[in-house]
Amino acid sequence: QVRLVESGGGSVQAGGSLRVSCAPSGFIQSGSCMGWFRQAPGKGREGVALIDGDGITEYSDSVRGRFSISKDNAKNTLYLQMNSLRPEDTGMYYCAYRLNYRCPDWESRWFLGWGQGTQVTVSS
């Protein structure tokens, strides 16, 4: 199974910005649904943003208007631009993909390629 490798996390103060990236270790069919998820300490994994084969995006209520997901098909790289960060955005951020062109739902169990994640820490 192809694994995804996340990078770009770090520590910022509230109100700051970060961009995290994700690249596959092997070939992934272009046009696959891809997504960003996060997990805070002691909490379950939460869907953050999705992008489908047509570039149509979806966001969780907690990040809509602050985060932006994008994909560079030429580089086969997924990005998450995070602005106006809040302490509650702190967590490990993961990317993953589905064997679907569309993103039918947020169920993480159907996503593949989970990597090690990249840590995002937002201080108040």
N, C-alpha and C positions, 0 to 999 in steps of 0.2 A: 504494500500500500504506500502511496506517495505521502510523505510527511511535509507539513508546512513549517517554515522557520520564521518566527516572529522576531522583530528587532525594533529598536527605537524608543523603548520605554525609558523612564527616568523619574526624577523627583522635581516637582515644581510647586510653587505657591498657588494658593487659590486665585483664580482669575487668569492664570497662565495658560499656555498652549503646549501641546506636544503632537507629534505625528508618529504613529507606529506603522510599520511595514510588515509585509508577509510575502514570502516567496516559496514556491514549491521545490522540493528536493528532486523532483522528477517531472514527468509530463502530466499535465491535467488538461482535459479537453477544454478548449476555449469556449466561453459561454456558459460555464457551470455556475450555478448559484453558489455564492460565497458569503461568508459572514464573519463578523467579529462578536466574540463573547467575552465575558469577564467573570471573575470569581473573587469576591472579597473574603478575607479570613473569616472562617466560621459560617460562611454562607454558600448557597448553591450557585451553580453556574447560571448566568443571566445573559440572554441575547441582547446585543447592543445595536447592531446594524446589519442589514442584508443588502446584497446587490445581485440582480439576476443577469441572465445572458444578454438582455437588452440594455442593461445599465439602470434598470428601474430599482430604486432604493426604498428601504423601509427602516424606520428607526423606532427604538423603544421610547416610551413617553418620557423617560428620565433623561434622555440625551437629545431628543429632537430639538433642532434649532441651535444646538451647540456643537454637535459632532457631524462629520461628513465622511462617508465612505466612498471610495473611488477605486478604479481598477485600471492599470496600464496593461492592455492586452499584449502590446509588443514586448514588454518586459515580463509579462505574466506575473505581475506583482499587484498585491492588494494593499490599500492604504486606509488609515483611519486618522483623519485630522480632528483633533480634539481641542476645542476652544472653550474659554470661560470655565475652566476646570474647577471642580468642587471637591472637598475632602471625601465626599461619598462616592466619587469616581475612582477612588483608590482600589486597586486590585490587580490580579494577574490577568492580562489580556491575551486571548487566544484567537486565532483565525482557523477556519475550517471550510470545507466545501461539500457540496452534495452532488450526486449523480443525476441532477435535474437541471434543466435550462431555467425553469422558473423556481421561485422560492415558495413552496406551498405553505410552509409554516415555520415556526421557530424551534421545533423539537430538536434539541442538540443531539439526541441519540441517533438521528439519521445523518448527521454530518460526519465527515471523514477527515483524516489527515491531521489530527490534533498534534500540535507540537509542544514544546516546553513552555511556551508563553513568554511574555515580556512584562515586567513589573512596572506599574504606574503608581506613583505615590504623590498625593496632593496634600500639602500641609496648609493649615488655616493661618 
